[in-house]
């Protein structure tokens, strides 16, 4: 019998973050009824700047740093993150103890004007806060007006419903977890728009030496998701990009093989490179590096403007 007690879980305070954290709490509570799980809301720097123009602002870590500081200080026992928000390198003393099974990783369009990106009229306005999405949408439909949009998911949905935008691009996973799947107009093909690295996955971060907590949450780890997202993160790191650069990747496991596809683009989508790589699912780092080196050889770093 494991000891009883209270376990404090750190989360951002947004509606989506709390929903995601509650999902983890529910699973842990079912597994360990002898524990009491409490969510502690922690405001991050990224939350404080949520009303400012996003292109060029956010960097990896803006939505996790305060959570990691609380974890290191012993104020919480573990933290739940959208894995795509996490930097490649973790602070000393912390580690990712589990990666939850991935939700749908695709991007989606919500629109009152058309049933698909292809059907939007020329000059239609598309809202997104992501340079990655913006570049790929511009490459697919250079005639569209891609506009920066801020606010939480609910705010963005209101903006498209009120006609401020002809469409908006969001992550499928967020809408599905919030129970708003019915708002989705189109699931965008990955042939058009590859997702952000680790999009749709949740990461559970703990203190490196907290063996008890690590053991408790390890049952939530989904190894195929962890392998795929590891390859994606290594690919991003190989190119030297962050969350404000037009880089995308998606990995999936087929049997014992990990298949990874990646993209790098100029911000305007005018020059976009895509490539794929395969390798052993047991060696995701090698697959990620292989794809990164392939795109670098094709001019990936030059496309990023010599900033990596």
C-alpha positions as CSV (number, residue, x, y, z in Angstrom):
1,X,0.0,0.0,0.0
2,X,1.4,3.4,-1.0
3,X,1.3,6.1,1.6
4,X,-1.7,8.4,1.6
5,X,-1.4,12.2,1.3
6,X,-1.9,15.3,-0.8
7,X,-0.3,15.7,-4.2
8,X,-0.2,19.2,-5.6
9,X,-0.3,19.5,-9.4
10,X,0.8,22.8,-11.1
11,X,-1.1,24.1,-14.0
12,X,-1.5,27.3,-16.0
13,X,-4.8,29.0,-15.2
14,X,-6.3,29.1,-18.7
15,X,-9.5,27.2,-19.4
16,X,-7.7,24.7,-21.7
17,X,-4.7,24.2,-19.4
18,X,-7.0,23.5,-16.4
19,X,-9.1,21.1,-18.6
20,X,-5.9,19.2,-19.6
21,X,-4.6,19.1,-16.0
22,X,-8.0,17.9,-14.8
23,X,-7.8,15.0,-17.3
24,X,-4.5,14.0,-15.7
25,X,-5.9,14.4,-12.2
26,X,-8.9,12.2,-13.1
27,X,-6.7,9.4,-14.3
28,X,-4.4,9.6,-11.3
29,X,-7.3,9.7,-8.9
30,X,-8.8,6.6,-10.4
31,X,-5.4,4.8,-10.1
32,X,-4.6,6.1,-6.6
33,X,-7.8,6.7,-4.6
34,X,-5.7,6.9,-1.4
35,X,-4.2,10.3,-2.5
36,X,-5.9,13.7,-2.7
37,X,-4.9,15.5,-5.9
38,X,-5.1,19.3,-5.8
39,X,-4.5,21.7,-8.8
40,X,-2.5,24.8,-8.1
41,X,-2.9,27.6,-10.7
42,X,0.3,29.4,-11.6
43,X,0.4,32.4,-13.9
44,X,3.2,32.4,-16.4
45,X,4.9,35.2,-18.3
46,X,3.2,34.1,-21.5
47,X,-0.2,34.5,-19.9
48,X,0.7,38.0,-18.7
49,X,1.4,39.0,-22.4
50,X,-1.5,37.2,-23.9
51,X,-3.1,40.4,-25.2
52,X,0.0,41.6,-27.0
53,X,0.8,40.9,-30.7
54,X,2.2,37.4,-30.8
55,X,4.4,37.3,-33.9
56,X,7.9,37.5,-32.7
57,X,7.0,37.6,-29.0
58,X,6.7,34.1,-27.5
59,X,9.6,31.8,-27.1
60,X,9.9,28.3,-25.8
61,X,9.6,28.5,-22.0
62,X,7.3,31.5,-21.8
63,X,4.4,29.3,-20.7
64,X,6.3,26.9,-18.4
65,X,9.1,28.8,-16.6
66,X,7.0,29.8,-13.5
67,X,5.7,26.2,-13.2
68,X,9.2,24.8,-13.3
69,X,10.3,27.3,-10.7
70,X,7.4,26.3,-8.4
71,X,8.4,22.6,-9.0
72,X,12.0,23.2,-8.1
73,X,11.0,25.2,-5.0
74,X,8.8,22.3,-3.8
75,X,5.6,24.3,-4.0
76,X,4.1,21.6,-6.3
77,X,4.8,17.9,-6.8
78,X,4.4,17.8,-10.5
79,X,3.4,20.0,-13.4
80,X,1.3,19.3,-16.5
81,X,2.3,21.0,-19.7
82,X,1.2,21.2,-23.3
83,X,4.3,19.4,-24.6
84,X,4.7,21.8,-27.5
85,X,5.4,24.6,-25.0
86,X,8.4,22.9,-23.4
87,X,12.0,23.8,-24.4
88,X,14.3,21.1,-25.5
89,X,16.5,21.5,-22.5
90,X,15.0,21.1,-19.0
91,X,16.2,22.9,-15.9
92,X,18.7,21.0,-13.9
93,X,16.9,18.8,-11.4
94,X,13.7,18.4,-13.5
95,X,12.6,15.7,-16.0
96,X,9.7,14.6,-18.0
97,X,8.4,11.6,-16.2
98,X,5.5,10.8,-18.6
99,X,4.1,11.8,-21.9
100,X,0.4,11.2,-22.1
101,X,-1.2,9.5,-25.2
102,X,-1.5,12.1,-27.9
103,X,-4.8,13.7,-28.9
104,X,-5.4,14.5,-32.6
105,X,-2.3,16.4,-33.7
106,X,-3.8,18.2,-36.7
107,X,-4.7,21.8,-37.1
108,X,-8.3,22.8,-37.9
109,X,-10.1,25.6,-39.5
110,X,-13.2,27.2,-37.9
111,X,-15.2,29.3,-40.4
112,X,-18.7,30.7,-41.0
113,X,-17.8,31.4,-44.6
114,X,-16.6,28.2,-46.2
115,X,-16.3,24.5,-45.5
116,X,-12.6,24.3,-46.2
117,X,-9.5,26.3,-46.8
118,X,-9.8,25.5,-50.5
119,X,-13.3,27.1,-50.6
120,X,-12.5,30.4,-49.0
121,X,-12.8,33.3,-51.4
122,X,-9.7,35.2,-52.5
123,X,-8.6,37.8,-50.0
124,X,-10.5,36.1,-47.1
125,X,-9.0,36.8,-43.7
126,X,-7.5,33.9,-41.7
127,X,-6.5,34.4,-38.1
128,X,-3.7,32.6,-36.4
129,X,-1.1,33.4,-33.7
130,X,1.4,30.9,-35.2
131,X,4.1,31.7,-37.7
132,X,4.3,28.0,-38.5
133,X,0.6,27.9,-39.5
134,X,0.8,31.3,-41.2
135,X,3.7,30.2,-43.4
136,X,2.1,26.9,-44.5
137,X,-1.3,28.6,-45.1
138,X,0.4,31.3,-47.2
139,X,2.2,28.6,-49.2
140,X,-1.1,26.8,-49.9
141,X,-3.2,29.9,-50.5
142,X,-1.0,33.0,-51.1
143,X,-4.1,34.9,-52.0
144,X,-5.5,34.8,-48.4
145,X,-5.0,37.5,-45.9
146,X,-3.3,35.8,-42.9
147,X,-3.7,38.0,-39.8
148,X,-2.3,37.8,-36.3
149,X,-5.0,36.9,-33.7
150,X,-4.7,37.0,-29.9
151,X,-6.8,35.7,-26.9
152,X,-7.8,32.4,-25.6
153,X,-9.7,29.8,-27.6
154,X,-13.1,31.1,-26.6
155,X,-12.1,34.7,-27.5
156,X,-10.9,33.5,-30.9
157,X,-14.0,31.6,-31.6
158,X,-16.1,34.7,-30.8
159,X,-14.1,36.7,-33.2
160,X,-14.8,34.4,-36.1
161,X,-18.4,34.0,-35.1
162,X,-18.9,37.8,-35.1
163,X,-17.3,38.1,-38.5
164,X,-14.0,39.7,-37.5
165,X,-12.3,36.9,-39.4
166,X,-13.5,34.7,-42.2
167,X,-11.7,31.8,-40.5
168,X,-9.3,30.9,-37.8
169,X,-6.7,28.1,-37.4
170,X,-6.5,26.3,-34.1
171,X,-5.2,22.9,-32.8
172,X,-7.7,20.1,-33.0
173,X,-6.6,18.8,-29.6
174,X,-7.6,21.9,-27.7
175,X,-11.1,22.0,-29.1
176,X,-11.6,18.3,-28.6
177,X,-10.4,18.4,-24.9
178,X,-12.7,21.3,-24.2
179,X,-15.7,19.5,-25.8
180,X,-16.0,22.0,-28.6
181,X,-15.3,19.6,-31.5
182,X,-18.6,20.5,-33.1
183,X,-17.1,24.0,-33.9
184,X,-14.5,22.5,-36.2
185,X,-15.2,23.2,-39.8
186,X,-12.3,21.3,-41.4
187,X,-9.5,19.1,-40.2
188,X,-6.6,20.4,-42.2
189,X,-4.6,17.7,-44.1
190,X,-1.0,17.3,-43.0
191,X,-0.2,17.6,-46.7
192,X,-1.1,21.2,-46.3
193,X,-0.1,22.0,-42.7
194,X,2.2,20.0,-40.5
195,X,1.6,20.5,-36.7
196,X,3.9,22.1,-34.2
197,X,6.4,19.8,-32.6
198,X,4.7,17.7,-29.9
199,X,1.3,19.2,-30.7
200,X,-1.6,17.3,-29.0
201,X,0.6,15.7,-26.3
202,X,0.7,16.4,-22.6
203,X,4.0,16.2,-20.7
204,X,4.2,15.5,-16.9
205,X,7.2,17.1,-15.4
206,X,8.6,16.1,-11.9
207,X,11.7,16.6,-9.8
208,X,14.4,14.3,-11.0
209,X,15.0,12.9,-7.5
210,X,11.4,12.5,-6.5
211,X,11.2,8.8,-7.1
212,X,7.8,8.3,-5.5
213,X,6.1,10.8,-7.7
214,X,7.9,9.6,-10.8
215,X,6.7,6.1,-10.1
216,X,3.1,7.2,-9.6
217,X,2.9,9.1,-12.9
218,X,4.9,6.6,-15.0
219,X,1.8,4.6,-15.6
220,X,0.4,7.5,-17.7
221,X,3.3,7.3,-20.1
222,X,2.4,6.3,-23.6
223,X,5.6,5.1,-25.2
224,X,4.7,5.5,-28.9
225,X,3.8,9.1,-28.2
226,X,7.0,9.7,-26.3
227,X,9.1,8.2,-29.1
228,X,7.3,10.3,-31.8
229,X,7.5,13.5,-29.9
230,X,11.1,12.9,-28.9
231,X,12.0,12.6,-32.6
232,X,10.1,15.8,-33.3
233,X,11.8,17.8,-30.6
234,X,15.3,16.6,-31.6
235,X,14.5,17.6,-35.2
236,X,13.5,21.1,-34.0
237,X,16.7,21.3,-31.8
238,X,18.8,20.2,-34.7
239,X,17.6,23.1,-36.8
240,X,17.9,25.5,-33.9
241,X,14.4,26.7,-34.0
242,X,11.9,27.8,-31.4
243,X,8.1,28.2,-31.3
244,X,8.2,31.5,-33.2
245,X,9.9,30.0,-36.2
246,X,8.1,28.3,-39.1
247,X,9.2,24.8,-38.3
248,X,6.9,21.8,-38.0
249,X,7.1,18.0,-37.6
250,X,5.0,15.0,-37.1
251,X,6.1,11.5,-36.1
252,X,4.2,8.3,-36.0
253,X,5.0,4.7,-35.1
254,X,4.3,1.9,-37.5
255,X,5.3,-1.4,-36.0
256,X,8.9,-1.0,-35.0
257,X,9.5,1.9,-37.3
258,X,9.3,5.6,-36.6
259,X,8.3,7.7,-39.5
260,X,9.0,11.5,-39.2
261,X,8.1,14.3,-41.6
262,X,9.3,17.8,-41.1
263,X,9.0,21.3,-42.6
264,X,10.9,24.6,-42.5
265,X,9.7,27.7,-44.3
266,X,10.3,31.4,-44.7
267,X,7.6,33.4,-42.8
268,X,5.8,34.3,-46.0
269,X,5.6,30.7,-47.2
270,X,7.5,31.6,-50.3
271,X,10.2,29.1,-49.8
272,X,9.1,25.9,-48.0
273,X,11.0,22.6,-47.6
274,X,9.5,19.3,-46.5
275,X,11.2,16.0,-46.1
276,X,10.8,12.7,-44.3
277,X,13.0,10.2,-42.5
278,X,12.5,6.7,-41.0
279,X,14.3,4.7,-38.4
280,X,13.9,2.5,-35.4
281,X,11.2,3.5,-32.9
282,X,13.7,2.7,-30.2
283,X,16.1,5.3,-31.5
284,X,14.0,8.5,-31.9
285,X,16.9,10.8,-31.4
286,X,18.7,9.3,-34.4
287,X,15.5,9.8,-36.6
288,X,15.1,13.4,-35.5
289,X,18.8,14.2,-36.2
290,X,18.6,12.4,-39.6
291,X,15.7,14.6,-40.7
292,X,17.2,17.7,-39.3
293,X,20.5,17.1,-41.2
294,X,18.6,16.3,-44.4
295,X,16.8,19.7,-44.3
296,X,19.9,21.5,-43.3
297,X,21.7,20.0,-46.4
298,X,18.8,21.3,-48.5
299,X,19.2,24.8,-47.2
300,X,17.0,24.8,-44.1
301,X,19.2,27.1,-42.1
302,X,19.4,29.6,-44.9
303,X,15.6,29.6,-45.1
304,X,15.5,30.6,-41.5
305,X,17.5,33.6,-42.3
306,X,20.8,32.6,-40.8
307,X,19.4,32.9,-37.3
308,X,20.2,29.3,-36.3
